[in-house]
């Protein structure tokens, strides 16, 4: 009888602790995603100024990457330092960096 009592004193707290560990706490519950995500046009508009502020970035645009909409960032030269500053994706949309050189306006005659 004493062994059974001792066993229940040791096992019940362990079992209760294990059950509590299996339940997510309020902090561990992931946030729900909003029902309406931003369009790629909205995301590009929100981030273009920041991207254009990077030295060497000469433009941004909407494009297609593997038949999916993506954000294109045009750079004079795709240096390692510059590529580190441009994210691979922005708010779920892939970012594609294109080395284009400087853009120049055409003379109008």
MMTF fields as JSON, N, C-alpha, C and O atoms, coordinates in Angstrom:
{
  "mmtfVersion": "1.0.0",
  "mmtfProducer": "UNKNOWN",
  "numBonds": 435,
  "numAtoms": 436,
  "numGroups": 109,
  "numChains": 1,
  "numModels": 1,
  "chainsPerModel": [1],
  "groupsPerChain": [109],
  "chainIdList": ["A"],
  "bondAtomList": [4, 2, 8, 6, 12, 10, 16, 14, 20, 18, 24, 22, 28, 26, 32, 30, 36, 34, 40, 38, 44, 42, 48, 46, 52, 50, 56, 54, 60, 58, 64, 62, 68, 66, 72, 70, 76, 74, 80, 78, 84, 82, 88, 86, 92, 90, 96, 94, 100, 98, 104, 102, 108, 106, 112, 110, 116, 114, 120, 118, 124, 122, 128, 126, 132, 130, 136, 134, 140, 138, 144, 142, 148, 146, 152, 150, 156, 154, 160, 158, 164, 162, 168, 166, 172, 170, 176, 174, 180, 178, 184, 182, 188, 186, 192, 190, 196, 194, 200, 198, 204, 202, 208, 206, 212, 210, 216, 214, 220, 218, 224, 222, 228, 226, 232, 230, 236, 234, 240, 238, 244, 242, 248, 246, 252, 250, 256, 254, 260, 258, 264, 262, 268, 266, 272, 270, 276, 274, 280, 278, 284, 282, 288, 286, 292, 290, 296, 294, 300, 298, 304, 302, 308, 306, 312, 310, 316, 314, 320, 318, 324, 322, 328, 326, 332, 330, 336, 334, 340, 338, 344, 342, 348, 346, 352, 350, 356, 354, 360, 358, 364, 362, 368, 366, 372, 370, 376, 374, 380, 378, 384, 382, 388, 386, 392, 390, 396, 394, 400, 398, 404, 402, 408, 406, 412, 410, 416, 414, 420, 418, 424, 422, 428, 426, 432, 430],
  "bondOrderList": [1, 1, 1, 1, 1, 1, 1, 1, 1, 1, 1, 1, 1, 1, 1, 1, 1, 1, 1, 1, 1, 1, 1, 1, 1, 1, 1, 1, 1, 1, 1, 1, 1, 1, 1, 1, 1, 1, 1, 1, 1, 1, 1, 1, 1, 1, 1, 1, 1, 1, 1, 1, 1, 1, 1, 1, 1, 1, 1, 1, 1, 1, 1, 1, 1, 1, 1, 1, 1, 1, 1, 1, 1, 1, 1, 1, 1, 1, 1, 1, 1, 1, 1, 1, 1, 1, 1, 1, 1, 1, 1, 1, 1, 1, 1, 1, 1, 1, 1, 1, 1, 1, 1, 1, 1, 1, 1, 1],
  "groupList": [{"groupName": "UNK", "atomNameList": ["N", "CA", "C", "O"], "elementList": ["N", "C", "C", "O"], "formalChargeList": [0, 0, 0, 0], "bondAtomList": [1, 0, 2, 1, 3, 2], "bondOrderList": [1, 1, 2], "singleLetterCode": "X", "chemCompType": "L-PEPTIDE LINKING"}],
  "groupTypeList": [0, 0, 0, 0, 0, 0, 0, 0, 0, 0, 0, 0, 0, 0, 0, 0, 0, 0, 0, 0, 0, 0, 0, 0, 0, 0, 0, 0, 0, 0, 0, 0, 0, 0, 0, 0, 0, 0, 0, 0, 0, 0, 0, 0, 0, 0, 0, 0, 0, 0, 0, 0, 0, 0, 0, 0, 0, 0, 0, 0, 0, 0, 0, 0, 0, 0, 0, 0, 0, 0, 0, 0, 0, 0, 0, 0, 0, 0, 0, 0, 0, 0, 0, 0, 0, 0, 0, 0, 0, 0, 0, 0, 0, 0, 0, 0, 0, 0, 0, 0, 0, 0, 0, 0, 0, 0, 0, 0, 0],
  "groupIdList": [1, 2, 3, 4, 5, 6, 7, 8, 9, 10, 11, 12, 13, 14, 15, 16, 17, 18, 19, 20, 21, 22, 23, 24, 25, 26, 27, 28, 29, 30, 31, 32, 33, 34, 35, 36, 37, 38, 39, 40, 41, 42, 43, 44, 45, 46, 47, 48, 49, 50, 51, 52, 53, 54, 55, 56, 57, 58, 59, 60, 61, 62, 63, 64, 65, 66, 67, 68, 69, 70, 71, 72, 73, 74, 75, 76, 77, 78, 79, 80, 81, 82, 83, 84, 85, 86, 87, 88, 89, 90, 91, 92, 93, 94, 95, 96, 97, 98, 99, 100, 101, 102, 103, 104, 105, 106, 107, 108, 109],
  "secStructList": [7, 2, 2, 2, 2, 2, 2, 2, 2, 2, 2, 2, 2, 2, 2, 2, 2, 2, 2, 2, 2, 2, 1, 7, 7, 6, 6, 6, 1, 7, 7, 7, 7, 7, 1, 1, 7, 7, 7, 2, 2, 2, 2, 2, 2, 2, 2, 2, 2, 2, 2, 2, 6, 1, 6, 6, 3, 3, 3, 3, 3, 3, 3, 3, 3, 6, 6, 3, 3, 3, 3, 3, 3, 3, 3, 1, 1, 7, 7, 2, 2, 2, 2, 2, 2, 1, 7, 1, 3, 3, 6, 6, 3, 3, 3, 3, 3, 3, 3, 7, 7, 7, 7, 7, 7, 7, 7, 7, 7],
  "xCoordList": [0.822, 0.0, 0.864, 0.558, 1.934, 2.838, 3.502, 3.68, 3.874, 4.504, 3.535, 3.934, 2.261, 1.252, 1.05, 0.904, 1.041, 0.868, 2.069, 1.903, 3.272, 4.483, 4.523, 4.924, 4.108, 4.065, 3.108, 3.433, 1.942, 0.973, 1.463, 1.159, 2.203, 2.75, 3.769, 3.85, 4.554, 5.586, 5.03, 5.443, 4.115, 3.647, 2.626, 2.698, 1.701, 0.64, 1.215, 0.796, 2.15, 2.706, 3.44, 3.377, 4.126, 4.813, 3.809, 4.006, 2.741, 1.705, 1.052, 0.84, 0.734, 0.095, 1.031, 0.591, 2.31, 3.286, 3.411, 3.516, 3.4, 3.49, 2.259, 2.371, 1.098, -0.134, -0.107, -0.545, 0.407, 0.472, 1.445, 1.21, 2.531, 3.507, 2.917, 3.316, 1.984, 1.387, 0.369, 0.0, -0.095, -1.096, -0.393, 0.464, -0.724, -0.08, -0.528, -1.706, 0.411, 0.071, -0.46, -0.381, -0.988, -1.533, -0.439, -0.697, 0.796, 1.898, 2.322, 2.825, 2.13, 2.613, 1.641, 2.012, 0.412, -0.568, -0.205, -0.1, -0.009, 0.369, -0.76, -1.942, -0.357, -1.352, -2.009, -1.376, -3.283, -3.983, -3.583, -3.382, -3.468, -3.16, -4.405, -5.523, -4.214, -5.378, -6.088, -5.456, -7.39, -8.162, -7.784, -7.812, -7.432, -7.092, -5.6, -5.136, -4.856, -3.439, -3.273, -4.166, -2.145, -1.88, -1.553, -0.935, -1.969, -1.63, -0.164, 0.44, 0.402, 1.803, 2.008, 3.063, 0.997, 1.09, 1.197, 1.988, 0.402, 0.454, 1.806, 2.386, 2.299, 3.589, 4.704, 5.572, 4.691, 5.724, 5.672, 6.712, 4.479, 4.336, 4.884, 5.545, 4.609, 5.059, 6.579, 7.152, 7.237, 8.665, 9.58, 10.801, 9.022, 9.861, 10.784, 11.964, 10.286, 11.146, 12.345, 13.463, 12.119, 13.224, 14.232, 15.442, 13.722, 14.623, 15.401, 16.603, 14.713, 15.365, 16.406, 17.299, 16.305, 17.274, 18.608, 19.608, 18.633, 19.89, 20.78, 20.34, 22.031, 22.944, 23.132, 23.488, 22.888, 23.041, 21.723, 21.699, 20.615, 19.304, 18.782, 18.741, 18.379, 17.927, 16.455, 15.929, 15.778, 14.368, 13.752, 14.446, 12.413, 11.657, 10.483, 10.062, 9.964, 8.831, 8.173, 8.705, 7.005, 6.339, 6.852, 7.094, 7.017, 7.487, 6.911, 6.045, 7.402, 7.032, 8.288, 9.296, 8.217, 9.299, 8.672, 7.85, 9.054, 8.474, 6.948, 6.235, 6.472, 5.034, 4.243, 3.019, 4.921, 4.248, 4.653, 5.783, 3.751, 4.113, 5.285, 5.343, 6.21, 7.346, 7.697, 7.223, 8.533, 9.028, 10.417, 11.297, 10.607, 11.922, 12.614, 12.003, 13.893, 14.718, 15.866, 16.631, 15.975, 17.012, 18.182, 18.005, 19.392, 20.59, 21.639, 21.678, 22.488, 23.57, 24.532, 24.9, 24.933, 25.837, 25.431, 25.27, 25.267, 24.83, 26.024, 26.516, 26.482, 27.604, 27.105, 25.922, 28.021, 27.662, 27.11, 26.15, 27.716, 27.272, 25.839, 25.035, 25.523, 24.175, 23.167, 22.074, 23.52, 22.604, 22.249, 21.153, 23.166, 22.886, 21.801, 21.115, 21.641, 20.683, 19.293, 18.329, 19.192, 17.909, 17.368, 18.028, 16.17, 15.63, 15.254, 14.976, 15.248, 14.846, 13.341, 12.859, 12.607, 11.154, 10.67, 11.28, 9.568, 8.94, 7.47, 6.748, 7.041, 5.655, 5.114, 3.976, 5.954, 5.528, 5.747, 5.523, 6.18, 6.434, 7.937, 8.73, 8.316, 9.722, 10.282, 9.584, 11.551, 12.258, 13.31, 14.098, 13.319, 14.263, 15.133, 14.62, 16.455, 17.38, 17.945, 18.446, 17.855, 18.356, 19.442, 19.211, 20.622, 21.692, 21.441, 21.455, 21.213, 20.852, 21.817, 21.78, 22.676, 23.469, 22.606, 21.491, 23.128, 22.382, 21.257, 21.405, 20.144, 19.065, 19.305, 19.646, 19.121, 19.287, 18.073, 17.56, 17.626, 16.507, 16.967, 18.089, 16.103, 16.397, 16.181, 15.282, 17.002, 16.806, 15.529, 15.296, 14.722, 13.511, 13.797, 14.193, 13.604, 13.889, 12.628, 12.66],
  "yCoordList": [-1.19, 0.0, 1.251, 2.228, 1.215, 2.352, 2.595, 3.742, 1.5, 1.631, 2.266, 3.111, 1.866, 2.413, 3.899, 4.684, 4.283, 5.675, 6.492, 7.591, 5.958, 6.621, 6.761, 7.801, 5.718, 5.732, 6.812, 7.539, 6.921, 7.927, 9.328, 10.258, 9.509, 10.835, 11.254, 12.436, 10.311, 10.62, 10.692, 11.556, 9.815, 9.708, 10.778, 11.343, 11.072, 12.033, 13.411, 14.001, 13.954, 15.256, 15.204, 16.157, 14.104, 13.972, 13.933, 14.58, 13.177, 13.068, 14.429, 14.83, 15.135, 16.453, 17.435, 18.246, 17.364, 18.242, 17.953, 18.87, 16.673, 16.286, 16.751, 17.203, 16.644, 17.094, 18.604, 19.098, 19.337, 20.795, 21.202, 22.192, 20.46, 20.773, 20.569, 21.249, 19.656, 19.377, 20.414, 20.473, 21.236, 22.251, 23.564, 23.997, 24.216, 25.485, 26.57, 26.661, 27.387, 28.518, 29.637, 29.559, 30.652, 31.78, 32.438, 32.921, 32.456, 33.075, 32.225, 32.765, 30.919, 30.017, 29.874, 29.337, 30.34, 30.211, 31.18, 32.382, 30.68, 31.583, 32.548, 32.219, 33.757, 34.751, 34.328, 33.73, 34.646, 34.336, 35.351, 36.527, 34.89, 35.793, 36.594, 36.1, 37.833, 38.614, 37.969, 37.32, 38.15, 37.548, 38.13, 37.425, 39.409, 40.052, 40.378, 41.15, 39.779, 40.076, 41.263, 41.564, 41.928, 43.057, 42.549, 41.497, 43.301, 42.952, 43.268, 44.034, 42.678, 42.941, 44.415, 44.986, 45.018, 46.445, 47.289, 48.231, 46.949, 47.676, 47.484, 48.439, 46.26, 45.962, 46.708, 47.294, 46.693, 47.398, 48.893, 49.52, 49.467, 50.896, 51.246, 52.271, 50.403, 50.652, 50.542, 51.19, 49.736, 49.457, 50.103, 50.052, 50.704, 51.269, 52.365, 52.38, 53.276, 54.367, 53.82, 54.308, 52.811, 52.225, 51.546, 51.678, 50.816, 50.137, 51.149, 50.991, 52.191, 53.199, 54.013, 54.601, 54.055, 54.772, 54.042, 54.63, 52.764, 52.005, 52.454, 52.464, 52.828, 53.227, 52.09, 50.972, 52.387, 51.387, 50.855, 50.204, 51.114, 50.702, 51.804, 52.97, 51.43, 52.425, 52.274, 53.09, 51.238, 51.098, 49.863, 48.947, 49.869, 48.713, 48.512, 49.447, 47.309, 47.015, 45.717, 44.969, 45.473, 44.187, 43.273, 43.722, 42.012, 41.063, 39.689, 39.503, 38.734, 37.331, 36.531, 36.67, 35.698, 34.784, 33.404, 33.154, 32.507, 31.159, 31.23, 30.505, 32.103, 32.293, 32.806, 32.68, 33.38, 33.984, 35.449, 35.793, 36.321, 37.732, 37.89, 37.229, 38.768, 39.053, 40.529, 41.241, 40.962, 42.338, 42.328, 41.592, 43.148, 43.245, 44.509, 45.571, 44.364, 45.486, 45.582, 44.634, 46.74, 46.962, 47.693, 48.711, 47.153, 47.724, 47.997, 47.327, 48.994, 49.31, 48.131, 47.668, 47.651, 46.507, 45.663, 46.189, 44.374, 43.469, 43.056, 41.932, 43.993, 43.686, 42.872, 42.9, 42.156, 41.339, 42.217, 41.844, 43.371, 44.293, 44.767, 44.823, 45.104, 45.567, 44.429, 44.625, 43.251, 42.112, 41.737, 41.237, 41.974, 41.704, 42.628, 42.278, 43.804, 44.793, 44.629, 45.222, 43.83, 43.624, 42.269, 41.25, 42.243, 40.966, 40.026, 40.472, 38.732, 37.725, 37.736, 37.337, 38.202, 38.32, 39.456, 39.784, 40.045, 41.116, 40.755, 40.625, 40.596, 40.265, 39.108, 39.14, 38.092, 36.887, 36.9, 35.887, 38.025, 38.098, 38.004, 38.702, 37.144, 36.955, 38.24, 38.97, 38.509, 39.661, 39.15, 38.266, 39.716, 39.329, 40.535, 41.58, 40.406, 41.507, 41.357, 40.296, 42.429, 42.449, 43.514, 44.679, 43.119, 44.081, 44.705, 44.007, 46.014, 46.694, 47.784, 48.233, 48.221, 49.41, 50.632, 50.52, 51.802, 53.05, 53.142, 52.689, 53.721, 54.04, 55.456, 56.353, 55.643, 56.97, 57.285, 56.422, 58.517, 58.947, 59.075, 59.504, 58.702, 58.86, 60.303, 60.979, 60.763, 62.117, 62.128, 61.23, 63.132, 63.283, 64.325, 65.444, 63.977, 64.902, 65.34, 66.12],
  "zCoordList": [0.0, 0.0, 0.0, -0.683, 0.762, 0.846, -0.505, -0.915, -1.206, -2.523, -3.515, -4.316, -3.466, -4.354, -4.091, -5.027, -2.83, -2.457, -2.934, -3.464, -2.747, -3.168, -4.689, -5.212, -5.39, -6.845, -7.345, -8.283, -6.73, -7.178, -6.866, -7.614, -5.802, -5.472, -6.517, -6.851, -7.044, -8.034, -9.454, -10.227, -9.808, -11.183, -11.535, -12.626, -10.674, -10.989, -11.32, -12.316, -10.539, -10.931, -12.282, -13.058, -12.559, -13.842, -14.992, -16.021, -14.81, -15.837, -16.072, -17.217, -14.996, -15.115, -15.808, -16.623, -15.489, -16.141, -17.623, -18.437, -17.97, -19.383, -20.149, -21.288, -19.536, -20.193, -20.402, -21.441, -19.414, -19.53, -20.624, -21.317, -20.792, -21.839, -23.226, -24.172, -23.359, -24.66, -25.081, -26.254, -24.147, -24.455, -24.783, -24.012, -25.905, -26.224, -25.269, -24.922, -24.85, -23.993, -24.877, -26.103, -24.268, -25.035, -25.866, -26.969, -25.331, -26.068, -27.269, -28.254, -27.204, -28.244, -29.408, -30.451, -29.252, -30.324, -31.437, -31.193, -32.66, -33.742, -34.074, -33.97, -34.478, -34.866, -36.166, -37.036, -36.283, -37.521, -38.578, -38.277, -39.819, -40.92, -41.241, -41.097, -41.676, -42.055, -43.238, -44.072, -43.306, -44.384, -45.738, -46.746, -45.769, -47.03, -47.007, -46.168, -47.937, -48.05, -48.988, -49.78, -48.901, -49.78, -51.17, -51.333, -52.16, -53.533, -53.759, -53.007, -54.794, -55.103, -55.463, -55.19, -56.072, -56.411, -55.134, -55.075, -54.119, -52.85, -52.166, -51.65, -52.164, -51.532, -52.249, -51.601, -53.57, -54.335, -54.042, -53.845, -54.012, -53.74, -52.352, -52.184, -51.37, -50.0, -49.843, -48.967, -50.674, -50.476, -51.519, -51.371, -52.563, -53.619, -53.099, -53.45, -52.279, -51.784, -51.02, -51.186, -50.186, -49.403, -50.323, -50.138, -51.321, -52.261, -53.095, -53.308, -53.567, -54.406, -53.632, -54.241, -52.307, -51.48, -51.39, -50.98, -51.769, -51.73, -52.878, -54.027, -52.589, -53.656, -54.663, -54.29, -55.938, -56.983, -57.507, -58.552, -56.805, -57.295, -58.199, -57.808, -59.422, -60.401, -60.777, -61.533, -60.26, -60.572, -59.942, -59.502, -59.912, -59.452, -60.4, -61.08, -60.445, -61.319, -60.882, -60.062, -61.453, -61.298, -62.394, -63.514, -62.088, -63.091, -62.843, -61.989, -63.597, -63.425, -63.149, -63.842, -62.136, -61.785, -61.689, -60.807, -62.588, -62.641, -62.738, -62.046, -63.594, -63.849, -62.65, -62.621, -61.664, -60.515, -60.433, -60.78, -59.979, -59.835, -58.87, -57.833, -59.221, -58.35, -58.458, -59.343, -57.54, -57.532, -58.142, -57.696, -59.165, -59.784, -59.281, -59.156, -58.999, -58.571, -59.562, -59.741, -60.2, -61.206, -60.565, -59.897, -60.78, -60.171, -61.246, -62.277, -60.986, -61.905, -61.966, -63.046, -60.788, -60.701, -59.5, -58.399, -59.699, -58.633, -57.78, -57.876, -56.94, -56.058, -54.868, -54.526, -54.254, -53.086, -51.966, -51.292, -51.773, -50.72, -50.965, -50.034, -52.204, -52.533, -52.411, -51.881, -52.894, -52.83, -51.392, -51.138, -50.448, -49.039, -48.492, -47.532, -49.096, -48.608, -49.214, -48.732, -50.262, -50.936, -50.501, -50.701, -49.905, -49.422, -50.568, -51.681, -50.289, -51.271, -51.507, -52.568, -50.496, -50.629, -49.752, -48.735, -50.165, -49.398, -49.246, -50.234, -48.023, -47.679, -48.523, -48.992, -48.703, -49.402, -50.905, -51.567, -51.458, -52.898, -53.16, -52.527, -54.086, -54.441, -55.03, -55.734, -54.733, -55.284, -56.247, -55.91, -57.459, -58.502, -58.813, -59.214, -58.633, -58.889, -60.301, -60.673, -61.073, -62.446, -62.573, -62.249, -63.042, -63.299, -64.668, -65.682, -64.698, -65.948, -66.359, -67.505, -65.463, -65.734, -65.476, -64.966, -65.832, -65.648, -66.664, -67.798, -66.269, -67.199, -67.7, -66.929, -68.999, -69.588, -70.446, -71.158, -70.373, -71.202, -72.649, -72.919, -73.563, -74.99, -75.408, -74.906, -76.32, -76.852, -77.686, -78.496, -77.483, -78.301, -79.363, -79.038, -80.633, -81.74, -82.384, -83.336]
}
